[in-house]
Amino acid sequence: MDQQLLETLRVIALPTKTNFRGINLREVALFKGQYGWGEFSPFVEYGDEEASHWLASAIEAATTPRPQLFRTSVAVNGTIPALNDTTQLKKIVDSFPGVKTFKVKVGIDLAADLARVNTIRELQPHAKIRIDVNGLWSVEQAEEFLSSVGEIEYVEQPCATIEELRELKSRTSVKIVGDEILRKAIDPFDIDLTGAVDYLMLKVQPLGGIKRAHALAEHHKLPIVVSSALESAVGINYGLTLAASFQELNFDCGLGTGSLLTHDVAHLPIVDGMIQITEFEPALDGLDVSAERFEWWKNRIMRTAELLK
């Protein structure tokens, strides 16, 4: 990694409004290049090999021109964490003004998950519902849930393996989206998704940047949904850029997760269910992590950069 780029490094911590994916404080590393800021924010438990794709995306964002864009704003879904307090859920739903689709995190407890989906339906009776399982179900658990949940737009990564997803597809008419099956593959170009998924989830950092995400979409020839990985506004804006760079975009995108943060480096408002792509200088004052955490992230970046050579 270019030393000049590394010298611009800032590592910040952004508190979340609720426990999301076990996280209450989201640490992200940012650096600035010729074409703006890039974000490197793989979750702390990820190994260097997996994190290397996130770094490739961050370097691309900072050092390469933006692609041709086909829209200036992107329709987003609301993201509902795995909690069941009605007051909290209403507050979260209200933080997504004008949004017409909600993605509900499920997968731990059948009864609680169904109750959560039904609460969102009651709060937003005209909204589309999609669910995200993060590969936690067996085929039998997935089939049971999908036969009980009512109409949903799709289920995201219900089971962990391609074989399980194929088996599930033979048992249900619900559309299936592949996420981890793609971004956690040793070689995502060398997997056969035939008969396993209907749509492809693209996340710009985990897949290694905009250019590589496009290459994967072209390779697998499936309709795409673009989503985020609980990033700061810097990472979200790059995800919006990815979404806007597709001429055909048929689904609301999971890029509204900034609403789950108590504080962010910029405000990307959701207006009538859409977020506009914008240029901004992130406000970083008062958000820096400790010197010890800064060194941890800097060392992680230098180790990970060796894998990109």
Secondary structure, DSSP 8 states (H G I E B T S, - for coil): --HHHHTT-EEEEEEEEEEETTEEEEEEEEEEETTEEEEE---TT--HHHHHHHHHHHHHHHHS-----S-SEEEB-EEE-S---HHHHHHHHHTSTT--EEEEE--S-HHHHHHHHHHHHHH-TTSEEEEE-TT---HHHHHHHHHHS---S-EE--SSSHHHHHHHHTT--S-EEESHHHHTSSSGGG---TTT-SEEEEETTTTTSHHHHHHHHHHHT--EEEE--S--HHHHHHHHHHHHT-S---S-BB--GGGGBSS-SS---EETTEEE--------TT-B--HHHHHHHHHHHHHHHHTT-
